Amino acid sequence: KCGQSSVPAPFKLSVRFRAALVLTPLRGDEIVICRDERPIAMLTPIAQKIASYEDLVSLAEEGRKNVPPGTSSDHSDFYDECGLPK
């Protein structure tokens, strides 16, 4: 259940309070915003999956299987002797 607030809407938030609104979801907590004791919005963290270094290396190795032998990332054939595109 939402608590009562004496703050009229709309209102300005202090810098400290705004920082708390941002940092709290970053910690994994949720913030429920209420009006007339009813929830109207929720701030939640966005789930992010961060792959491990080993996962990245295995993905690169898998992709490398489809590249013909002798292939490189050298693209000098696209540029002239001054380094400008041909």
Secondary structure, 3 states (H helix, E strand, C coil): CCCCCCCCCCCCCCHHHHHHHHHHHHCCCCEEEEECCEEEEEECCCCCCCCCHHHHHHHHHHHHCCCCCCCCCCCHHHECCCCCEC
